[in-house]
């Protein structure tokens, strides 16, 4: 005997009306049997029927719980089916019937999981009928059933995000790839009608059909606590017209003007974003992170005001680029610093233009609560926002790699200078200002080394610094301390004031100071003069490191004195042992690279081969050619070519190979959010495919060939150096 709440064909037709009655009669006759298979919140039922050609009619019946409709639509897309039409209904059972307590299973047989005693069968069911194409020899229902059942189990268990993500992975694999970044946005028409239907608001969306839209939009409605009572999806060629009859979660009609505008904006936002998905280097990641962003926004009413700003076409293009490139950008900004995202993302004039250091300092002052010098919290919040802005400028194609590096370096210089000023004020309050034994103020300077010195830092770069003060003495405060102790605290204070959002990103590296980790954090100019001299303790690699020295904070005259000291040591004309450097290079390639892997920086032909080669040429040529004494590798290559120290072929190949490897390393770092993991993924892997898209290569094979050519060239440079 069927349960008292069983549905028959007549009761379903009476509930759903003419739109349902227009469906095939034989299909409708089987629907009551499908509804009887839904006894718990995790149950699903369905069938598919061939219609001729590669078209199939697919019917899915499931409990009407928030997010369920999105999973059903998404499961079809995830399996590669194109939804040509859809008729989506909600059907109600009679008053719920209490289930009896579970019976014990037969001996030796597992029990079938049942709902707790006293629970009821779902009273509201989704009855969704689709016409899909692209099935080939597959049965669409059998194709979607396993994944859909898994997603429903997660949804019924309370993990809606995991259920959603399980479908996204499949959708991402079906998205078209390789479309040109200049693809135009197609127009979208959205009509919100709150008057023509007495029980529901009618939402009509017309435009070009986009894969994944129905999945994302119905999920957004669930997050907005909007129920879809009925829907019609009609697609003809590339054009689609989707109509939704929606109510509040409790069945009330939606009439609040603010809620209606919210619906319109969400419809535009979802449709536009799905248009842009194919442009993302990793569409799956972009869709996954956009879904998480939408969940974060729609779950909190105070955040929904940002929706309208996001619907701007250029804002969405930038968002799609960011979400499809980097997981760490999502983690560091979109999730944990939601309040920083929208001011940066929606301020298009700020995204379109570089900010020189004076403008950065002015903006930092403006960010301070009282307009004065910033405290550490203000400085780091500003740094993180500017990092995000500069990253977005590059990811969205507004800047090339060289300009991107300069902008990051300018920001780093401002941040280091402000951190130094902040620390100096704090120390002076307790210990007074440092003074020389003569009583004169003790000047200090911070110089940058490495890529910071060359104004060539990139994604996830650290900041290599050296702090130098003028000489011995004591501070003039009530709690006077020796200058050496004062500057030791000063360096610690600067280091502590700059918070690295992730290991290696704007993290201070002080290891290139005299005596390395075994030495003082700060050194007097005389200590530096002794250490960096022909008879001093500096090793050959430290001589190379000083090539990229550049003052970035403190007293400008002392900075010039340090540069002169550098020139007298580095460019003295003293012999350079290339054989020793080759031995060091071989150790790096062996000890810093996992066997069987290829590292873009340390493997044979990696970036350091080019950097070392250029630095050696600078040291040799710089003894007589002041023009090559520049901390910038790019400028040094140009100067070496201009002075005849590079041949015609190398003058062309060297800067191109250097720029390529820098871009490759930048792409690896931004995708992984890790300053140290520069292993090139295996060719043929999914990660390598996305890397090729990130670097705008048509195929992974083209990128693989480009890597081989550049790294073989970089490795060959050692044969051109004189070995004594």
Steps between C-alpha positions, in 0.01 A plus 500: 500500500643844410556742787228761570713779357562323169459705184312377194504638147180701545612667824835599348332643190246689712778657705728593210245608240519548122880533476537155649211354305675598177775246569494156340215292647701180526767681700242657732354156567832386644552800724291374797721193520811718507361717779441189713874428495567819698477399864792695655684826439780311322283307253497579129315332214496547127484363150603593148336432165652541150323755281690442176838614385712566807212655699363345819221592739628477857273512806641543850296486822660603829418664834452876473771617737703820455766448235350181355391651169850637444652155550262341249565759229871498572530123483378502139746771403781322686446191286525703180131513411354814342164597650273591212179539699400456861165494676551516871218447750442474873238246606356455852400186676211479743556540875824323596482142612712382792727211419503194728811426701776324303485123494812299575673352199518131437792319670821561309348777288579872547219733594388759251547844656163647594390834633460532876178377652220750465639671188283551193529454129584822310174683435631723218659342197677630193370353177737619229483402134785588262568449133875459458738441213854371484421160649648287223460138605460587867184486708489853655327388819750221563782744422394757760354272767820403694635853530158646573437245774832588660423873482154450654648302786733791575218754468266305727784461748534877530810553285355706215840639402650154453194391302536801274874447454452136404299615197730790411795276425304333221363825359849647478616211284222567247565872455646611166867591505735735325266785409659836429511743794336764277174306471206746528236475769162406361195707603270372774135590551350448844135569579358479851119485501329509838147569376391254230491189721298514823718253690853545367746750356592423139864542409594479131862491381585516130838487332767269368491156659796448731611167642466492877257793528197298616716330760644824638181704484278246677766460765504877550122500539531234770755716682259795475231278659295517182302193390443409136138385469524443127743575219518477124831494315494534124814499285512543125846506347709724726202701626319409820196627683459386860188574705477439874193526724648573844380560856655536842605183679164482681301542176420869532511723196810712448398865475760699695666734242844446654462123477379525142802713404720246675356227279566702187860575595571139592361383165724743309800416715469124454436521127794734439740300713421176320574681172847582630586158640666367182749787516637390837825298493331249732121522444428234762684696765334824390155343527578340835633822650226716351244263655670533836509878461129507413426280800695738723323806360147367490512342844544843661243764416741784576730376223233486230541870423820402316310294244407792275860619482615151403261489205717754314653325197859615562480416869383149415779456243754583769330270749488209254870544426594504869281210601623286212868556575576486867377308798710713735339823376165347592618382840681819595255758370166366386432287804691650792500863391160532340482865599815568295376331186225728379668839548792372293305303243241767426734803494576475128700828476735371772533167320574672171791714618833445673565680829850651530658508849388857587139405422533181704626697799214747465246216483654339808470826695138529388436147631619594850212576738637845587678567171837477674776239492353150474519241773596138422140386452426780253828441316434128453138546398615753241779269382260209454249709306772641274651156447159376391447801274839458332448124464161562340645755261745239375267198502234692308748605231528865596878475550782298353745316721765776505253769610345259749843441659571871524163569664556226757850634567370855544241373750767305687719809519217708646406228748859450618548875535180544701579199719843647569351840590242337727770295677729802532225700675428217741866456595552872546213509748680251725870544429532827316673548164838336427799737499864471407773540763540855370139572597382528137193303390584148388368455148374167365399349167324186384615355170322236292670203337386226264193561287383776736827679435449459127135613519411160355300328773202289399225282646592358839839678513676565826690822574876472551626785717820626660494770772805725548553777759764770517707404803539434871337706771195493727141616485398823671189384687434441869572128444810545288643195320799452266436561132571136419218393734271778375536390137467133593159586644431720201542216250288268713231768515497549124480125448213466748310796357464342155264204517548248220154375390662173395850353520728677255258782411654829617690302763826667606817303425800625698742215423718699259634728775867465604563158660144394411290349778802505729542876479326805642168604347647844425856608424692824520647642181851420629404138565371479142816665366712239678283204400459601137864551411770304319630357826161480670282203586245540219470195278477500123121452494465805728698704251248389237206586726620859541464555123127551563533736799270805501418744786127497582460681836680727742767764439564553128862616547583191707333291229734650240797425727392135515470490119854640468625236744323238288663626181851495648456138610290344223656681204858508627632290212601222739486155335172307507509123542248370248594139581395547862170649387437205268559264790247695709255489211534122465432456872184711469370291210565183700404598854212741437319296234323171566634219285293453187341846520573822314526826689454829314754673722763248611503220240755505219394792278293661775471869573812516719717399204404823326527710817845362586624543143392864486644578843837348410512706180409811700779436752756449225389784274408738782862554596534725195139558387295693761188471282462129581490564876125472534294287739248417225568182304305630203686831498830317548438283192431811295813675633719194438371481144557872444861476620579193289516247783212305349486381142213580267324164547528504880385862513173380344464157662605581855231755593231286335608185686523692828152649456356159407640326808384787723146466358511124543607532863238768558229275359610208719503720810166666446327169431651332805538800731842366595830680463708183507316236297625576150481146367368491144201261495525188281412551136158348441376579849197716564718752685731535200199558275380786722855637516504517121169687501626737768799583278276530190642207304261335257593149612693341788741359241584851383587604856710186551701581188546861611631387841748261338636765264552766772647266760742341253614848401542608864705188576729569203608840638761345730708396200545870416659594834878487546597228751837566662 
